[in-house]
Amino acid sequence: MIEISLAEWLALASVCALGAMSPGPSLFVVLRAAVHGGAMTGVITGLTHALGVGIYAMGAIVVLSGAAVLGGPVLLTIQMAGIAWLIWLSVGLWNARASGIDVSVAASARDGFLIVFLNPKMLAFFLALFSPFVDPDASIGRNAVLVLTPAIIDGAWYAFAAVVLAAPAIRQRLIERGLLLNRVMALVLSGLAVSLALQLVNA
């Protein structure tokens, strides 16, 4: 028995949808994959992004249920790896050719996953989101709904965005503005890296 009401699910789904649709680094990663690799590459990137979301959603349930707690050193290591990866990605974008970037499905899938997995703030988000919903005695079905809802919504949104961005007319216009687009993405990602680094220093 799933044991989650429609009202509860709608509240959860609404927040997840708004979170997924908010512009940010994840959208830039999917955008790059769709424009330079095509719709299928963008969709796969969106799906691996959803996998990362699902992992953090599951982790939040585990933490809230009291089965495990991530220690400070673990989060610090992930944050430092995330900062380094964002810098590496932004440098690659800044130096990319104006005509585009050679992207593979495997590399784009990796980037879709890492943009989430190397962002521990996702855990904090789900800890806050799930706090009213998680019960240590909840059924597996209920917890499965909590994990699958954000993952499916996230994957569906980014897959849809990838298909739209890869439409011939839109894709051609974005490719024509390739240098500007690449450098805007580079600045956004490097700005996020600097922001995370400053937070670590001031913590």
Residue pairs with C-beta under 8 A, 6 or more apart in sequence:
1 139
1 141
2 139
2 141
2 142
2 144
2 145
3 138
3 139
3 141
3 142
4 133
4 141
4 142
4 145
4 146
8 133
9 145
9 149
12 129
12 133
12 146
12 149
12 150
13 149
13 153
15 129
16 129
16 149
16 150
16 153
16 154
17 153
17 157
19 125
19 150
20 150
20 153
20 154
20 157
20 158
21 157
25 86
25 115
25 188
25 189
25 192
26 49
26 112
26 115
26 116
26 158
27 158
27 161
28 185
28 188
28 189
29 45
29 49
29 108
29 111
29 112
29 115
30 42
30 45
30 46
30 49
30 112
30 158
30 161
30 162
30 165
31 42
31 161
31 165
31 174
31 181
31 185
32 93
32 101
32 103
32 108
32 111
32 182
32 185
33 41
33 42
33 44
33 45
33 103
33 108
33 111
33 112
33 162
34 41
34 42
34 45
34 161
34 162
34 163
34 165
34 166
34 171
35 42
35 100
35 165
35 166
35 171
35 174
35 175
35 181
36 100
36 101
36 102
36 103
36 175
37 103
37 104
37 105
37 108
38 166
39 162
39 163
39 166
40 105
41 103
41 104
41 105
41 108
41 162
42 108
42 158
42 159
42 161
42 162
42 163
42 165
42 166
43 158
43 159
43 162
43 163
44 105
44 108
44 109
44 112
45 108
45 109
45 111
45 112
45 158
45 162
46 112
46 154
46 155
46 157
46 158
46 159
46 161
46 162
47 109
47 112
47 155
47 158
47 159
48 109
48 110
48 112
48 113
49 112
49 113
49 115
49 116
49 154
49 155
49 158
50 151
50 152
50 154
50 155
50 158
51 113
51 151
52 112
52 113
52 114
52 115
52 116
52 117
52 122
53 116
53 122
53 150
53 151
53 154
53 155
54 147
54 148
54 150
54 151
55 116
55 117
56 116
56 117
56 122
56 123
56 125
56 126
57 126
57 130
57 146
57 147
57 150
57 151
58 147
59 70
59 123
59 126
60 123
60 126
60 127
60 129
60 130
60 134
61 130
61 134
61 143
61 146
61 147
62 68
63 69
63 70
63 123
63 127
64 127
64 130
64 131
64 134
65 134
65 136
66 136
70 123
75 120
75 123
76 200
78 117
78 118
78 120
79 118
79 120
79 196
79 200
80 200
81 118
82 114
82 118
82 119
82 120
82 196
83 193
83 196
83 197
83 200
85 114
85 118
86 118
86 189
86 190
86 192
86 193
86 196
87 190
87 193
89 111
89 189
90 185
90 186
90 187
90 189
90 190
90 193
91 186
91 190
92 101
93 101
93 182
93 183
93 185
93 186
93 189
94 182
94 183
94 186
96 178
96 179
96 182
97 178
97 179
98 178
98 179
98 182
99 175
99 178
100 175
100 178
101 182
112 158
116 122
126 150
129 150
130 146
133 146
134 143
134 146
135 142
164 170
165 171
165 174
174 181
